[in-house]
Amino acid sequence: MTDITDTSTLTCGMAQLAPTDPEFAERFAYFAGEEVPSEPTAELPARERYLAILAALLGCQGADQFRVMLTEALGAEAVTPVEAREVIYQGTAYLGIGRTRPFFSAMNEAFAEKGVELPLPAQGTTTLETRGAAGNQKQIDYFGEGMRENWKTGAPERANVNRWLAENCFGDYYTRAGLSDLDREMVTFCYLVAQGGCEPQATAHAGANLNLGRTKDFLYRVVMQILPYIGYPRSLNALTCIDNAAK
């Protein structure tokens, strides 16, 4: 059990809360920092665990907790600065800049604290001329042949949005280096379930995770690892999305 008398042992940013809220800090640090990560049926490699938590904190708008968890992840060398940045960049497609902008500040403060030199190396692989085709190919890889140029075959009144999904959401973000396809679909699932109200999209992206080779067990583990950060209702909804995608 965590020793509350030694705040340096508290993880998950709870050392800052211990002087004013010692009981809460002790229990949360134990649950989120010890019990959940070490549960055999919930265990994930440190890298995937931290990526999922950072994405979930974006989804639920936990900027303060994001900063402390990013600092912890960088200190443990579980996540690189480039990987952390990619989580925020891609999150903009699912949350909008209005909700991701504060995380740029949180990220850059954590980087400054760790002596990370900015700007980081560029990771883009497309141009404005190639982003559409490259993004659409990512959609096909994840969701199947039915996505090919779907802005031409779907409802005409949705053509612009469907084309932007290919060009911007997938062409500007999913084509970037720094994270693999598996990483990007995992963090996308976390953005969606953490913000709530996106169960149809969360189910679709649970399916994309499965299409790329993830297992139902892996996705369940992801949800268990982010549960302390997004709460039980959204975590239970996330498990239902996985179940529906796996049927």
C-alpha positions as CSV (number, residue, x, y, z in Angstrom):
1,M,0.0,0.0,0.0
2,T,1.2,3.5,-0.8
3,D,2.9,5.3,2.2
4,I,1.0,8.6,2.5
5,T,3.7,9.9,4.9
6,D,6.2,9.9,2.0
7,T,4.6,11.9,-0.8
8,S,7.4,11.1,-3.2
9,T,6.0,7.6,-3.5
10,L,2.6,8.8,-4.8
11,T,2.1,8.4,-8.5
12,C,-0.5,9.9,-10.9
13,G,0.1,13.4,-9.8
14,M,-1.2,12.7,-6.3
15,A,1.9,14.1,-4.5
16,Q,0.6,17.6,-5.3
17,L,-2.8,16.8,-3.7
18,A,-1.4,15.0,-0.6
19,P,-0.8,18.0,1.6
20,T,-4.5,19.2,1.3
21,D,-6.3,15.9,0.5
22,P,-4.2,13.1,1.9
23,E,-7.0,10.5,2.1
24,F,-8.0,11.0,-1.5
25,A,-4.4,11.1,-2.7
26,E,-3.6,7.8,-1.0
27,R,-6.6,5.9,-2.4
28,F,-6.4,7.3,-5.9
29,A,-2.6,6.8,-6.2
30,Y,-3.1,3.2,-5.0
31,F,-6.0,2.4,-7.4
32,A,-4.8,4.2,-10.5
33,G,-1.1,3.7,-9.9
34,E,-0.8,0.3,-8.4
35,E,-4.0,-1.8,-8.4
36,V,-5.2,-1.2,-11.9
37,P,-1.8,-1.4,-13.7
38,S,-0.8,-4.6,-11.9
39,E,-4.1,-6.4,-12.3
40,P,-3.2,-9.5,-14.5
41,T,-6.4,-9.3,-16.6
42,A,-5.8,-5.5,-17.2
43,E,-2.0,-5.4,-17.7
44,L,-0.7,-3.5,-20.7
45,P,2.9,-2.6,-21.8
46,A,3.8,0.7,-20.3
47,R,4.0,2.5,-23.6
48,E,0.4,1.5,-24.7
49,R,-0.9,2.2,-21.2
50,Y,0.4,5.7,-21.2
51,L,-0.7,6.4,-24.7
52,A,-4.2,5.3,-23.9
53,I,-4.3,7.4,-20.7
54,L,-3.0,10.5,-22.4
55,A,-5.6,10.1,-25.2
56,A,-8.4,9.5,-22.7
57,L,-7.5,12.6,-20.8
58,L,-7.7,14.6,-24.0
59,G,-11.2,13.1,-24.5
60,C,-12.5,13.9,-21.1
61,Q,-10.7,17.3,-21.0
62,G,-8.4,16.5,-18.1
63,A,-5.6,19.0,-19.0
64,D,-4.2,19.3,-15.5
65,Q,-4.0,15.5,-15.1
66,F,-2.7,15.2,-18.7
67,R,0.3,17.3,-17.8
68,V,1.2,15.3,-14.7
69,M,0.7,12.0,-16.6
70,L,2.8,13.2,-19.5
71,T,5.6,14.2,-17.1
72,E,5.4,10.7,-15.5
73,A,5.4,9.0,-18.9
74,L,8.4,11.0,-20.1
75,G,10.2,10.3,-16.8
76,A,9.6,6.6,-17.1
77,E,10.8,6.8,-20.8
78,A,7.6,5.0,-21.7
79,V,6.5,7.5,-24.3
80,T,8.6,9.8,-26.5
81,P,8.0,13.5,-27.0
82,V,7.1,12.8,-30.6
83,E,4.5,10.1,-29.6
84,A,2.9,12.4,-27.1
85,R,2.7,15.2,-29.6
86,E,1.0,13.0,-32.1
87,V,-1.7,12.1,-29.6
88,I,-2.6,15.8,-29.3
89,Y,-2.3,16.5,-33.0
90,Q,-4.6,13.6,-34.0
91,G,-7.0,14.4,-31.1
92,T,-7.9,17.7,-32.9
93,A,-9.8,15.7,-35.6
94,Y,-12.0,14.1,-32.9
95,L,-12.3,16.9,-30.4
96,G,-11.7,20.1,-32.3
97,I,-9.1,22.8,-31.7
98,G,-11.4,24.4,-29.0
99,R,-10.8,21.4,-26.8
100,T,-7.2,20.4,-27.7
101,R,-5.6,23.9,-27.6
102,P,-5.1,23.8,-23.8
103,F,-3.2,20.6,-24.1
104,F,-0.6,22.1,-26.3
105,S,0.3,24.4,-23.4
106,A,0.2,21.5,-20.9
107,M,2.4,19.4,-23.3
108,N,5.0,22.2,-23.9
109,E,5.2,23.0,-20.2
110,A,6.0,19.3,-19.5
111,F,8.5,19.3,-22.3
112,A,10.2,22.4,-20.9
113,E,10.4,20.8,-17.5
114,K,12.1,17.8,-19.1
115,G,14.5,19.9,-21.2
116,V,12.9,18.8,-24.5
117,E,14.1,21.0,-27.4
118,L,11.3,22.5,-29.5
119,P,10.1,22.3,-32.2
120,L,10.2,18.6,-32.5
121,P,11.2,16.9,-35.8
122,A,8.4,17.1,-38.5
123,Q,6.4,13.9,-39.0
124,G,4.2,14.8,-42.0
125,T,4.3,12.5,-45.0
126,T,1.8,14.1,-47.3
127,T,1.3,17.3,-49.3
128,L,-1.9,19.2,-49.9
129,E,-2.0,17.5,-53.3
130,T,-1.5,13.9,-52.0
131,R,-3.4,14.0,-48.6
132,G,-6.7,13.0,-50.1
133,A,-5.6,9.8,-51.8
134,A,-3.3,8.9,-48.9
135,G,-6.0,9.5,-46.3
136,N,-8.7,7.6,-48.3
137,Q,-6.3,4.6,-48.5
138,K,-6.0,4.7,-44.7
139,Q,-9.8,4.6,-44.4
140,I,-9.9,1.6,-46.8
141,D,-7.1,-0.2,-44.8
142,Y,-9.1,0.3,-41.5
143,F,-12.7,0.0,-42.5
144,G,-12.8,-1.8,-45.9
145,E,-13.2,-1.3,-49.6
146,G,-16.6,0.4,-49.1
147,M,-14.7,3.6,-48.0
148,R,-13.1,4.1,-51.4
149,E,-14.0,7.6,-52.5
150,N,-17.2,7.3,-50.4
151,W,-17.8,11.1,-50.8
152,K,-18.8,10.2,-54.4
153,T,-21.1,7.3,-53.5
154,G,-22.7,8.5,-50.3
155,A,-25.5,11.1,-49.7
156,P,-24.7,14.2,-51.8
157,E,-25.4,16.5,-49.0
158,R,-22.7,14.8,-47.0
159,A,-20.1,14.8,-49.7
160,N,-18.0,17.7,-48.3
161,V,-17.8,16.2,-44.9
162,N,-16.9,12.8,-46.2
163,R,-14.2,14.3,-48.4
164,W,-12.8,16.3,-45.5
165,L,-12.7,13.1,-43.4
166,A,-10.4,11.5,-46.0
167,E,-8.3,14.6,-46.7
168,N,-8.1,16.2,-43.2
169,C,-8.9,13.6,-40.5
170,F,-7.1,10.7,-42.2
171,G,-4.9,12.5,-44.8
172,D,-3.5,15.1,-42.4
173,Y,-3.1,13.0,-39.3
174,Y,-3.2,9.2,-39.8
175,T,-0.6,9.5,-42.5
176,R,1.9,11.1,-40.1
177,A,4.9,9.2,-38.7
178,G,5.5,9.0,-35.0
179,L,2.7,6.5,-34.3
180,S,1.7,3.3,-36.0
181,D,-1.7,2.5,-37.4
182,L,-2.3,0.3,-34.4
183,D,-1.4,3.2,-32.1
184,R,-3.6,5.6,-33.9
185,E,-6.7,3.5,-33.8
186,M,-6.1,2.7,-30.1
187,V,-5.9,6.4,-29.2
188,T,-8.8,7.3,-31.4
189,F,-11.0,4.7,-29.5
190,C,-9.8,6.4,-26.3
191,Y,-10.7,9.9,-27.4
192,L,-14.2,8.7,-28.4
193,V,-15.1,6.7,-25.3
194,A,-13.7,9.3,-23.0
195,Q,-15.7,12.2,-24.4
196,G,-18.9,10.3,-24.3
197,G,-21.9,10.6,-26.6
198,C,-19.9,9.1,-29.5
199,E,-20.9,5.4,-29.1
200,P,-21.6,4.8,-32.8
201,Q,-18.2,6.1,-33.7
202,A,-16.6,4.3,-30.8
203,T,-18.1,1.1,-32.0
204,A,-16.8,1.7,-35.5
205,H,-13.3,2.4,-34.3
206,A,-13.4,-0.6,-32.0
207,G,-14.1,-2.5,-35.1
208,A,-11.2,-0.8,-36.9
209,N,-8.9,-1.9,-34.1
210,L,-10.1,-5.5,-34.5
211,N,-9.6,-5.2,-38.3
212,L,-6.0,-4.2,-37.8
213,G,-5.3,-7.1,-35.6
214,R,-6.1,-6.0,-32.0
215,T,-8.1,-8.4,-29.9
216,K,-11.2,-7.9,-27.8
217,D,-9.1,-8.8,-24.8
218,F,-6.6,-6.0,-25.6
219,L,-9.4,-3.4,-26.0
220,Y,-10.9,-4.5,-22.7
221,R,-7.5,-4.0,-21.1
222,V,-7.3,-0.5,-22.6
223,V,-10.6,0.4,-21.1
224,M,-9.6,-0.9,-17.6
225,Q,-6.4,1.1,-17.7
226,I,-8.2,4.4,-18.6
227,L,-11.1,3.7,-16.2
228,P,-9.6,5.7,-13.3
229,Y,-9.3,8.7,-15.6
230,I,-12.8,8.7,-17.3
231,G,-15.0,7.1,-14.6
232,Y,-17.3,4.1,-14.6
233,P,-20.2,5.1,-16.8
234,R,-18.1,5.9,-19.9
235,S,-16.0,2.8,-19.2
236,L,-19.0,0.6,-19.1
237,N,-20.3,2.2,-22.3
238,A,-16.9,1.5,-23.9
239,L,-17.0,-2.2,-23.0
240,T,-20.4,-2.3,-24.7
241,C,-19.0,-0.7,-27.8
242,I,-16.3,-3.4,-27.9
243,D,-18.8,-6.2,-27.4
244,N,-21.0,-4.8,-30.3
245,A,-18.0,-4.4,-32.6
246,A,-16.9,-8.0,-31.9
247,K,-20.2,-9.6,-32.7
